[in-house]
């Protein structure tokens, strides 16, 4: 069984007024209770040009909140060539296998929707495609 590397998109449900009041009362930054979480697959940091790397999403049902996600991938020529969006499944991971067609830097940006707000939180990963010896 393959265990993917995970990263989290969390949506903070704490207002700045409540944060400042808690910081003044306690003297430290408080922990946020029950953030909404969309888990994302952390792609490999390096791949051979012409091979594929994997991106994916999964919704952690116990956390509650929004299941909305966006995935964008920009290639070495600074053009977005891959874009997916939707609602993450709580049952299974949703994977996409993306080909790194040429050598260079690929920027993967995951966005998760914060519940009750129009703001999206972002997570970025870099995949470097290099020439591999034959």
C-alpha positions in Angstrom: 0.0 0.0 0.0 1.3 3.4 -0.9 1.2 6.2 1.7 1.3 9.6 0.1 3.2 12.5 1.6 0.6 14.9 2.9 0.3 18.6 3.3 -2.7 20.4 4.9 -4.8 23.3 3.7 -6.4 24.6 6.9 -9.0 27.3 7.3 -8.7 29.3 10.5 -12.0 30.1 12.2 -10.6 32.6 14.6 -11.2 36.4 14.3 -8.5 38.9 14.9 -10.5 40.5 17.8 -10.8 37.1 19.5 -7.1 36.4 18.8 -5.9 39.7 20.3 -8.2 39.2 23.4 -6.9 35.7 24.0 -3.2 36.8 23.5 -3.7 39.6 26.0 -5.3 37.3 28.5 -3.0 34.3 28.2 0.1 35.9 26.8 0.6 33.4 24.0 -0.9 32.5 20.7 -3.8 30.1 21.1 -4.4 26.8 19.4 -7.3 26.8 16.9 -10.0 24.3 17.6 -11.3 22.1 14.8 -10.0 23.8 11.6 -11.5 22.7 8.2 -9.0 20.5 6.5 -8.4 19.4 2.9 -5.5 17.0 2.7 -3.3 17.3 -0.4 -0.7 15.0 -1.9 2.8 16.5 -1.6 4.4 15.9 -5.0 8.0 14.7 -5.3 10.6 17.4 -5.2 12.5 16.1 -8.3 11.6 14.1 -11.3 13.2 13.2 -14.6 12.0 15.2 -17.6 9.4 13.2 -19.6 8.1 11.4 -16.5 5.0 12.0 -14.4 4.5 13.3 -10.9 1.3 12.9 -8.8 -1.0 15.6 -7.3 -4.2 14.8 -5.4 -6.7 15.8 -2.8 -8.8 14.2 0.0 -11.3 15.6 2.4 -10.9 14.7 6.1 -14.5 14.3 7.0 -14.1 14.5 10.8 -12.8 18.1 10.6 -16.0 19.6 9.0 -15.9 22.7 6.9 -15.6 23.2 3.1 -14.5 20.5 0.7 -13.8 22.9 -2.1 -10.3 22.8 -3.8 -8.4 24.2 -6.7 -5.2 22.8 -8.2 -3.0 24.8 -10.6 0.3 23.8 -12.1 2.6 26.3 -13.9 5.4 24.9 -16.1 8.9 26.1 -16.9 7.6 28.7 -19.4 5.5 30.3 -16.7 2.2 29.2 -18.2 -0.5 27.4 -16.4 -1.1 24.1 -18.2 -3.0 22.1 -15.6 -6.1 23.3 -13.6 -8.6 21.2 -11.7 -11.3 22.3 -9.1 -14.2 20.8 -7.3 -15.2 19.2 -4.0 -12.8 16.7 -2.5 -14.2 13.3 -1.7 -14.3 12.0 1.9 -14.2 8.4 0.6 -11.2 8.2 -1.7 -8.2 10.2 -2.7 -8.5 11.9 -6.1 -5.1 11.7 -8.0 -3.9 13.2 -11.2 -0.6 12.1 -12.9 1.0 15.1 -14.6 3.8 14.8 -17.1 6.8 17.0 -16.7 7.4 17.3 -20.4 10.6 19.4 -20.3 13.3 20.2 -17.8 12.8 23.1 -15.4 10.7 24.2 -12.4 7.0 23.3 -12.1 5.0 25.2 -9.5 2.0 23.4 -8.0 -0.5 25.5 -6.1 -3.3 24.0 -4.0 -6.1 26.3 -2.8 -8.7 25.4 -0.1 -11.8 27.3 0.6 -12.3 28.8 4.0 -15.8 28.1 5.3 -18.1 31.0 5.5 -15.6 33.4 3.8 -14.7 34.2 0.3 -10.9 33.9 1.0 -9.0 30.9 -0.1 -5.9 29.6 1.6 -3.0 28.4 -0.6 -0.2 25.9 -0.4 2.6 25.8 -2.9 5.0 23.0 -3.8 7.9 23.1 -6.4 8.8 20.1 -8.6 12.1 20.3 -10.4 12.4 18.3 -13.7 15.9 17.4 -14.6 17.6 15.5 -17.4 18.3 12.0 -16.4 21.2 9.9 -17.7 20.4 7.1 -20.1 
